Amino acid sequence: MITGGAGFIGSHTAVSLVQSGFEPVILDNFSNSDHSVIGSLERILETKIKWYEADCLDGDSVREIFSENEFAGVIHFAASKAVGESVANPLKYYRNNVESLLILIDAMAEYGVKDLVLSSSCTVYGQPEILPVSESTPRQEAESPYGNTKKICEDILRDYIKSGAKSRIVALRYFNPIGAHPSSEIGELPKGVPANLVPFITQTAAGIRRELTVFGNDYDTPDGTCVRDYIHVLDLADAHVKSIQYLFKQEENFYDVFNVGTGNGNTVLEVIKAFEKVSGKHLNYRIGPRREGDVVKTWANTDKIKNLLGWTPKYSLEDSMRDAWNWQVKLGSAGK
């Protein structure tokens, strides 16, 4: 089962699962995704995809889906994820992100499904004091309710395993997923104004947005702009497949966490330059003031996932920007 499987990361993971011999079943309420994704997946994979329109907060629907399928495991993406919205509407985030996990765990226990991969986030690290960030880096107090829900979900799962539960669980702490499937059939499809850098770049280049604002250029970084670890969404999808395969080999009552990034940091201006290089477009951007709450720089130490899961990223920053731009070109100026 893939909850949130019609979303950006979930849809790409569905592709990787099929290509690795799994049969994904998508559960999505389509609140932040589009029904057209299902058809796009079926074109990529040349096979039908089983899917349910349901909400993870609806325990009856979730249990009904479990009763109709024999799941080998669950990958749980479904969550609200906009930092700014979480500050304005925290209860929505605690309800969607925390309560939905509890409902899912209960259903898994009831139907004897042991293996779970949780979509977590590098936001749990806050502004780390030492770089790169390893899994043993202390988690900081969350900068937003969104970040706090990810910490709480991790804590729930860790405590659940400590209680003697027979589940096997991995939490993946993503850094910054970007890019799109090379077919341009699926990609990031933000509703409204994008909250992430790369879709804002591609929408600005496509003429949907007038200009991109770079928030601050006076930070302690190579060019003064914030540094992030940008990972191609297909590399991230592959990490989920390897996580499920890893869980199958573990004893019952197992929990672990892994960073998923490239191990390299890039500044905002480096991302813009990479986009301009692969697209041949000049991007209209300006330098604005710093944005409150922004982490200055973070990137991953990925030794653990490489050593234990045999996972390494295959795509470069330029690959990611090329695929993101080709996806935007296919969407055209209607891709708002």
C-alpha positions, 0 to 999 in steps of 0.5 A: 500500500502507498498512502499519498501514492498519487502525490509527487514522491508517491507516484514516482515510488509507484513506478520504482515498485512496479519496476522492482516486481512489486504491485502498488495499491494507491490510497489517496484523497487527492487533496494535494494531487490530481486524478490524472496521475493515475492515467500517467502512471499507467502510460509509463508502466503499461499496466493498470494501477489499483487505487482507492480514493479515501482519506487516512483519517477515515478508519473504516475506509482504511480497514476496508482497503486492508480487508480487500488486499493482502499487503506485504507492507505499507509506505506512508506518504500521506501528510500535509507538508507546507511549513507556512500553512502549518504555522497558520493552521497547526491543528490541521497538521497534527490531525492529518499527520499524527492521527492518520499514522495512528489509524494506519498502525492500528489497521496494520496490526489488525490485518497482520501487516508488519512492514512500514516505511515512514516519510519523514524529513530532515526538518527534524534536525533544524539548523544543525551545528555540525555538517554534514548531518548524520542520523545520530545528529541530535534533533532540534526543536522544530521550527514549525508544526509541520516539522514537529509532526514528523518528530512526533511520528518518529517518536510514536513509531520508536515507542511502538517498537519499544513496547514489543510490537512485532512490526518492522519500521524504517523512517526515511528523513528526506532532504530536498526532492526535486526533478520529475520522471524523464518521460514527463508523465509525472512530476511535482504538481503544486496547487496554487503558489509553489512552496518549494524552490524548483517548481517556482523556478520552472513556473517563473521560466514558463511565464506563470510567475513574474519573478523568483525572489531569493530570500537573502544573499548575506548568509555564511555560505559560498555565495551568501544564499541558503544551502540544501541537499537536492535529490532527484525524486527517482533516487528517493523513490529507489530508497523506498524500494530498498527500504522495503526490501531491507525490512523483509530481511529483519527480525520482528520488532525493528526500527531504524532511521536513514537520511536520504540525500546526495551528500552534497549541498547546493546554494539557491544560486547554484540551483538557478545556474544549473537550471539556466544551463540545462534549459537555455533560459534566463531566469528573472529573479531578484535578491530579497530580504532573509525569510524568517525560519529558514535554515541556513545550510544543511546537507546529508551524511549518507554513509548509513543508507549506502552501507546498510541498504546499498543505496546510492543516488544516480542523478545529478543536479543538472539531471534533476533540473532538466527533468523538472523543466521538461515536465514544466514544458509539458504542463505549459503555461496552464501548469499553475 
